């Protein structure tokens, strides 16, 4: 059974694959202070009743965690084939940016999964700590994209910098015109971010010169925004895990 690990700035998502099928996924908080032994304890607790791990695929946007993850794999899964997505890893994704080495591994993995599952050109909208819009060409190339502050980090910044504002639950308010501070914040966040995505998708489409085959939403906050977007055509909550599976297949089973 393949263990796919997607380490983000806020959360770490684990996926267990039997062949091409995702059997189970888990979401835990990312803590840059965790040691390899602490990570192993968490993972083994989650996976204690699951079949034996026969492969590990990993990508991380947090360098400190990546270092400890490598050590954990070496110590606790020494005989298991593993792939860490980093510069030089065979992904089959040409990176057509000014500095390919600075592109996050998760964005490349998402590009591979989007092109494989939906074709191209396509746009991946990843709702995480930041909101990433990644553009995939008709040939599966990573063309670049747009990065914006994420929904939660924006609300946190607003609450910390404005004396009379506070953190709110991110749910759909009764109306776009908020009748109180909480609803006004919810309206601005929810509809504002949906509008931001729609505007960027439309501008990207103009530059592409053709309509995308799909606009795919992923990331932990996607379910909140997707129903209010006019341009998102698919919701793939496990897109990054699928991409890790595909990268593993290219590097280990080929």
C-alpha positions in Angstrom: 0.0 0.0 0.0 1.4 3.4 -1.0 1.5 6.2 1.6 1.3 9.6 0.0 2.3 12.6 2.2 1.5 16.2 1.3 3.1 18.6 3.8 1.6 22.1 3.6 2.2 25.1 5.6 -0.9 24.6 7.7 -1.9 21.0 7.4 -0.3 17.7 6.4 -2.5 15.3 4.4 -1.8 11.6 4.2 -3.3 9.2 1.7 -3.3 5.4 1.5 -3.5 4.0 -2.0 -4.3 0.5 -3.1 -3.2 0.6 -6.7 -4.9 3.7 -8.2 -7.6 3.8 -5.6 -7.4 6.1 -2.6 -8.6 4.0 0.3 -8.3 6.5 3.2 -7.0 10.0 3.8 -6.0 11.8 7.0 -5.4 15.5 7.8 -3.2 16.6 10.7 -1.7 20.0 11.5 1.8 20.8 10.3 4.2 21.6 13.1 7.7 22.6 12.0 9.0 21.8 15.5 8.0 18.1 15.3 10.9 15.6 15.3 11.1 12.6 13.1 10.2 10.4 16.1 7.1 12.4 16.9 6.0 12.2 13.2 6.5 8.4 13.2 4.5 8.1 16.4 1.6 10.1 14.8 1.7 8.1 11.5 1.9 4.7 13.2 -1.0 5.6 15.4 -3.1 6.5 12.4 -2.0 3.5 10.3 -1.8 0.9 13.0 -4.8 -1.1 11.7 -4.0 -0.7 8.0 -2.1 -3.0 5.7 1.7 -2.8 5.4 3.1 0.2 3.7 5.0 -0.8 0.6 5.9 2.6 -0.8 6.1 6.3 0.3 5.7 9.4 -1.8 6.4 12.8 -0.2 6.2 16.5 -1.1 6.7 19.4 1.3 6.5 23.2 1.2 8.1 23.4 4.6 11.9 22.8 4.6 12.2 22.0 8.3 9.5 19.4 8.1 11.0 17.9 4.9 14.3 17.3 6.7 12.6 15.5 9.6 10.3 13.6 7.2 13.4 12.3 5.3 14.9 11.1 8.6 11.6 9.4 9.6 11.4 7.5 6.4 15.0 6.4 6.7 14.6 5.2 10.3 11.1 3.8 10.3 10.6 2.7 6.7 14.2 1.7 5.7 13.2 -1.1 3.3 10.3 0.7 1.6 10.8 2.3 -1.8 10.2 6.1 -1.5 10.1 9.2 -3.7 10.6 12.8 -2.4 9.5 15.3 -5.0 12.2 17.9 -5.4 14.3 19.4 -8.2 15.6 16.4 -10.3 12.7 14.1 -9.5 11.2 12.6 -12.6 7.7 14.0 -12.9 7.3 14.4 -16.7 6.2 18.0 -16.2 8.3 20.6 -18.1 8.5 23.8 -16.0 8.4 26.9 -18.2 9.2 29.6 -15.6 12.1 31.9 -15.1 13.5 29.8 -12.2 12.1 26.3 -12.2 13.8 25.4 -8.9 11.7 27.9 -7.0 8.4 26.3 -7.9 6.8 24.5 -5.0 6.8 20.7 -5.3 3.0 20.6 -4.6 2.4 22.9 -7.6 4.2 20.5 -9.9 2.5 17.5 -8.5 -0.9 19.2 -9.0 0.0 20.0 -12.6 0.7 16.3 -13.3 -2.5 15.2 -11.7 -4.6 17.9 -13.4 -3.2 17.1 -16.8 -3.5 13.3 -16.3 -7.1 13.4 -15.0 -8.6 16.4 -16.8 -6.3 17.2 -19.8 -5.1 20.6 -20.8 -5.0 23.4 -20.9 -6.3 23.6 -17.4 -6.1 25.7 -14.3 -5.6 24.4 -10.7 -6.9 26.6 -7.9 -5.4 25.4 -4.6 -7.1 26.9 -1.6 -4.6 26.6 1.2 -2.5 28.9 3.3 -2.1 30.8 0.1 -4.5 30.6 -2.9 -2.5 29.3 -5.8 -3.7 29.4 -9.4 -1.4 27.1 -11.5 -1.7 27.1 -15.3 -1.2 23.8 -17.2 -0.6 23.9 -21.0 -2.3 21.7 -23.6 0.9 19.6 -23.5 1.0 19.2 -19.7 3.6 22.0 -19.1 3.6 24.1 -16.0 3.3 27.7 -17.3 3.3 29.6 -14.0 0.3 31.2 -12.3 -0.8 33.6 -9.6 -0.4 33.5 -5.9 -2.6 35.3 -3.4 -3.0 35.3 0.4 -5.2 32.5 1.5 -8.7 32.9 3.0 -7.8 32.1 6.6 -4.5 34.0 6.6 -6.4 37.1 5.3 -9.0 36.9 8.0 -6.3 36.4 10.7 -4.4 39.5 9.4 -7.6 41.6 9.4 -8.5 40.5 13.0 -5.0 41.3 14.3 -4.7 44.7 12.6 -8.2 46.1 13.1 -9.2 46.8 16.7 -13.0 46.3 16.3 -12.8 43.2 14.0 -12.4 39.6 15.1 -12.0 36.1 13.7 -15.2 34.6 12.5 -16.4 31.2 11.3 -16.1 31.0 7.6 -19.6 30.0 6.6 -22.1 31.5 4.2 -23.9 34.5 5.6 -27.6 35.2 5.3 -27.0 38.0 2.7 -24.2 39.6 0.8 -25.1 42.8 2.6 -24.1 41.9 6.1 -26.3 43.2 8.8 -23.7 42.8 11.5 -19.9 42.7 11.7 -19.7 38.9 11.7 -21.9 38.6 8.5 -20.0 41.4 6.8 -16.7 39.7 7.4 -18.1 36.4 6.2 -19.5 38.0 3.1 -16.3 39.8 2.2 -14.2 36.7 2.7 -16.5 34.2 1.0 -17.8 36.2 -2.0 -14.6 38.3 -2.2 -12.4 35.3 -2.7 -14.8 33.6 -5.1 -14.7 36.8 -7.2 -11.0 37.0 -7.0 -10.6 33.5 -8.4 -13.2 34.1 -11.1 -11.4 37.3 -12.2 -8.0 35.7 -12.3 -9.3 32.7 -14.2 -10.8 35.0 -16.8 -7.6 36.9 -17.2 -5.6 33.7 -17.5 -8.0 32.4 -20.1 -7.5 35.5 -22.2 -3.7 35.0 -22.0 -4.0 31.4 -22.9 -6.1 32.3 -25.9 -8.4 29.3 -25.4 -10.8 28.2 -22.8 -9.4 25.7 -20.3 -10.5 22.1 -20.4 -11.1 22.3 -16.7 -10.7 24.7 -13.7 -10.0 22.4 -10.8 -10.3 23.4 -7.2 -8.4 21.6 -4.4 -7.1 22.3 -1.0 -8.7 22.3 2.5 -10.8 25.5 2.0 -12.1 24.6 -1.5 -15.5 23.3 -0.4 -16.3 26.7 1.1 -15.6 28.7 -2.0 -16.4 26.4 -4.9 -20.3 26.7 -4.7 -19.9 30.5 -5.1 -17.5 30.5 -8.0 -18.7 31.0 -11.6 -15.5 29.5 -13.3 -14.5 26.4 -11.3 -15.7 23.3 -13.1 -14.3 20.5 -10.9 -13.5 19.9 -7.3 -10.7 17.4 -6.7 -10.0 17.3 -2.9 -7.3 14.7 -3.3 -5.5 16.1 -6.4 -2.1 16.4 -4.7 -2.3 12.9 -3.4 -3.2 11.6 -6.8 -0.2 13.5 -8.2 2.1 11.9 -5.7 0.8 8.5 -6.7 1.6 9.3 -10.3 5.1 10.6 -9.5 5.8 7.4 -7.4 4.7 5.2 -10.4 7.0 7.1 -12.7 10.0 6.7 -10.5 9.6 3.4 -8.8 7.4 1.1 -10.9 8.6 2.2 -14.3 
